[in-house]
Amino acid sequence: MLTRVLRPAAVSMRAVPRVAVAAPKRAGMRSFSSSVARRDEFESPFGINSLYKVSEEEEMLREAVRRFAENEVKPKVEAMDENEKMDPEVIKGLFEQGLMAIETDPELGGAGGSFMSAIIVIEELAKVDPSVSVLCDVHNTLVNTVLRKYANDDLRKRYMPRLSEGMLGSFCLSEPSSGSDAFAMKTTVKKSEDGKHYIINGSKMWITNSAEAEFFIVFAQGDASKGYKGISAFAVTKDMGVEIAKKERKLGIRASSTCTVNFDEVKVPVENLIGEEGKGYKIAIEILNEGRVGIGAQMVGLAQGAFERGVRHTFEREQFGRQIAKFQGMQFQMAQVATEIEAARNMVYNAARLKEEGRPFTKQAAMAKLFASQVAERAAGKAIEWAGGQGFTREQGIEKYWRDSKIGAIYEGTSNIQLNTIFNLTARELGHQ
Ligand SMILES: Cc1cc2nc3c(=O)[nH]c(=O)nc-3n(C[C@H](O)[C@H](O)[C@H](O)COP(=O)(O)OP(=O)(O)OC[C@H]3O[C@@H](n4cnc5c(N)ncnc54)[C@H](O)[C@@H]3O)c2cc1C
């Protein structure tokens, strides 16, 4: 039994996820996701598996994260939300579990896992707390992935082991006057006279993880006359002079820090340029395509977490002498939401597998994020209604899912921006321009 390999509390089992998230060797090794013990019974005779098939490693990881979330995160969720602050023990725990370097090469301190592994981790954490989920998501799918895919060996070796061990990362693209139109950024970069440094000036806004982060991927404009082709990306550490300014007070994901980050003559060694000068826009576009699958996973986990809490209430509460779950009017609503969550999950998993296969996935990632965020909001809203007055109170924790769900339609591209992408790619597929 694989489950026996995992220690009960998933604490101090650092070695387990690192083993657990090792990349699947081949598709045929995938196992059934909902029953580890019986996975072999569900192999397709035709060799093509359903999206429920995950590798043995991915399945073990899901179980380990589930335990970590239940035992280590859940008891802290309410206080973190009320205090609008991430508990440092949670961040420490995520690093200790090996959950902050899921796809990172083992030589650089990571687990060398699949993209799907990251998706599973993000989903499982979001069932319990979408704030913890996005902290892990940004660090893995944006920060680590930028270095993994675009940085040279020197940069990777300098920063990735630290990003695996305990140094939290942020992704700094948005600015006060450039959100959806991200490449209209005003943050500038120029080379120092001796040619040894880049000097960054400007302000980034809405930066997730920034209150706790020591590492920042920063996008800056080096030659406005070139438009988006003047933008470059840099690896910046806090001690280079990054200033964390105003922390936002938010509707949801309140434990996740969102701050303004200022750069005032910040000197960055020339070696810290990521990729080539002028290629920052390409990095941002490509990385956010992947990131959107992560946000889709966060929204699916959130929807599932809210759904389970809401359904449980309908079996515990009696009215008119019966459990309210026995009323068909309630059952149909729950069936509808269950169906929508299933659809959203399949869209997210399919986008993740398409990416792993090296196939185009931009449209599917946009669709998955768009739909999953809509489903999350509906599921959380319905769960509040199913729990009646109790659903509306803060003590129950159900209303938090609804507050948290709203961000799904905003960050890493608003829903309208996803619709733009989906329409443009669909029209192109149909031969229109
Ligand atoms: C909690 C939180 C965390 C965040 N974390 C990060 C982070 O870590 N790093 C980072 O770089 N950014 C981050 N962001 C920023 C986020 O990505 C932006 O908020 C988002 O891209 C939207 O930009 P905006 O807020 O400026 O809205 P705007 O771009 O001003 O959009 C306002 C409205 O106009 C619509 N709109 C805009 N343009 C179009 C168009 N062409 N067609 C149709 N509709 C349009 C939008 O859909 C939206 O409804 C975060 C934001 C929040 C709230």
The ligand as an SDF file (V2000), in Angstrom:
LIG
                    3D

 53 58  0  0  0  0  0  0  0  0999 V2000
   -4.9130   39.9520   -4.9610 C   0  0  0  0  0  0  0  0  0  0  0  0
   -4.1260   40.2560   -6.1930 C   0  0  0  0  0  0  0  0  0  0  0  0
   -2.9110   39.6570   -6.4060 C   0  0  0  0  0  0  0  0  0  0  0  0
   -2.1610   39.9750   -7.5380 C   0  0  0  0  0  0  0  0  0  0  0  0
   -0.9080   39.4250   -7.6950 N   0  0  0  0  0  0  0  0  0  0  0  0
   -0.1150   39.8770   -8.7030 C   0  0  0  0  0  0  0  0  0  0  0  0
    1.2590   39.4710   -8.7790 C   0  0  0  0  0  0  0  0  0  0  0  0
    1.7450   38.6730   -7.9720 O   0  0  0  0  0  0  0  0  0  0  0  0
    2.0240   39.9810   -9.7750 N   0  0  0  0  0  0  0  0  0  0  0  0
    1.5350   40.8610  -10.6980 C   0  0  0  0  0  0  0  0  0  0  0  0
    2.2870   41.2630  -11.5750 O   0  0  0  0  0  0  0  0  0  0  0  0
    0.2280   41.2610  -10.6620 N   0  0  0  0  0  0  0  0  0  0  0  0
   -0.5990   40.7980   -9.6700 C   0  0  0  0  0  0  0  0  0  0  0  0
   -1.9000   41.2190   -9.5920 N   0  0  0  0  0  0  0  0  0  0  0  0
   -2.3990   42.1600  -10.5840 C   0  0  0  0  0  0  0  0  0  0  0  0
   -3.4350   41.5520  -11.5050 C   0  0  0  0  0  0  0  0  0  0  0  0
   -2.8290   40.6950  -12.4110 O   0  0  0  0  0  0  0  0  0  0  0  0
   -4.2150   42.7070  -12.1480 C   0  0  0  0  0  0  0  0  0  0  0  0
   -5.0360   43.2540  -11.1430 O   0  0  0  0  0  0  0  0  0  0  0  0
   -5.0260   42.2600  -13.3400 C   0  0  0  0  0  0  0  0  0  0  0  0
   -4.1910   41.9230  -14.4030 O   0  0  0  0  0  0  0  0  0  0  0  0
   -6.0310   43.3080  -13.7740 C   0  0  0  0  0  0  0  0  0  0  0  0
   -5.4270   44.5540  -13.9040 O   0  0  0  0  0  0  0  0  0  0  0  0
   -6.1130   45.8500  -13.2450 P   0  0  0  0  0  0  0  0  0  0  0  0
   -6.3790   45.5520  -11.8420 O   0  0  0  0  0  0  0  0  0  0  0  0
   -5.2510   47.0090  -13.5630 O   0  0  0  0  0  0  0  0  0  0  0  0
   -7.5000   45.9840  -13.9730 O   0  0  0  0  0  0  0  0  0  0  0  0
   -7.7540   46.6840  -15.3940 P   0  0  0  0  0  0  0  0  0  0  0  0
   -6.7940   46.1860  -16.3940 O   0  0  0  0  0  0  0  0  0  0  0  0
   -7.8560   48.1430  -15.1980 O   0  0  0  0  0  0  0  0  0  0  0  0
   -9.1910   46.0950  -15.7360 O   0  0  0  0  0  0  0  0  0  0  0  0
  -10.4040   46.6510  -15.1980 C   0  0  0  0  0  0  0  0  0  0  0  0
  -11.5610   46.0310  -15.9650 C   0  0  0  0  0  0  0  0  0  0  0  0
  -11.4590   46.3870  -17.3580 O   0  0  0  0  0  0  0  0  0  0  0  0
  -11.5050   45.2210  -18.1480 C   0  0  0  0  0  0  0  0  0  0  0  0
  -10.6520   45.3800  -19.3450 N   0  0  0  0  0  0  0  0  0  0  0  0
   -9.4060   45.8950  -19.4100 C   0  0  0  0  0  0  0  0  0  0  0  0
   -8.9420   45.8100  -20.6580 N   0  0  0  0  0  0  0  0  0  0  0  0
   -9.9020   45.2110  -21.4050 C   0  0  0  0  0  0  0  0  0  0  0  0
  -10.0240   44.8160  -22.7610 C   0  0  0  0  0  0  0  0  0  0  0  0
   -9.0350   45.0090  -23.6460 N   0  0  0  0  0  0  0  0  0  0  0  0
  -11.1770   44.2260  -23.1640 N   0  0  0  0  0  0  0  0  0  0  0  0
  -12.1930   44.0210  -22.3010 C   0  0  0  0  0  0  0  0  0  0  0  0
  -12.1230   44.3470  -21.0050 N   0  0  0  0  0  0  0  0  0  0  0  0
  -11.0100   44.9360  -20.5580 C   0  0  0  0  0  0  0  0  0  0  0  0
  -10.9860   44.1150  -17.2540 C   0  0  0  0  0  0  0  0  0  0  0  0
  -11.4450   42.8380  -17.6730 O   0  0  0  0  0  0  0  0  0  0  0  0
  -11.5940   44.5140  -15.9160 C   0  0  0  0  0  0  0  0  0  0  0  0
  -12.8910   44.0440  -15.8290 O   0  0  0  0  0  0  0  0  0  0  0  0
   -2.6770   40.8830   -8.4900 C   0  0  0  0  0  0  0  0  0  0  0  0
   -3.9320   41.4660   -8.2810 C   0  0  0  0  0  0  0  0  0  0  0  0
   -4.6420   41.1950   -7.1410 C   0  0  0  0  0  0  0  0  0  0  0  0
   -5.9750   41.8760   -6.9410 C   0  0  0  0  0  0  0  0  0  0  0  0
  1  2  1  0
  2  3  1  0
  2 52  2  0
  3  4  2  0
  4  5  1  0
  4 50  1  0
  5  6  2  0
  6  7  1  0
  6 13  1  0
  7  8  2  0
  7  9  1  0
  9 10  1  0
 10 11  2  0
 10 12  1  0
 12 13  2  0
 13 14  1  0
 14 15  1  0
 14 50  1  0
 15 16  1  0
 16 17  1  0
 16 18  1  0
 18 19  1  0
 18 20  1  0
 20 21  1  0
 20 22  1  0
 22 23  1  0
 23 24  1  0
 24 25  2  0
 24 26  1  0
 24 27  1  0
 27 28  1  0
 28 29  2  0
 28 30  1  0
 28 31  1  0
 31 32  1  0
 32 33  1  0
 33 34  1  0
 33 48  1  0
 34 35  1  0
 35 36  1  0
 35 46  1  0
 36 37  1  0
 36 45  1  0
 37 38  2  0
 38 39  1  0
 39 40  1  0
 39 45  2  0
 40 41  1  0
 40 42  2  0
 42 43  1  0
 43 44  2  0
 44 45  1  0
 46 47  1  0
 46 48  1  0
 48 49  1  0
 50 51  2  0
 51 52  1  0
 52 53  1  0
M  END
$$$$
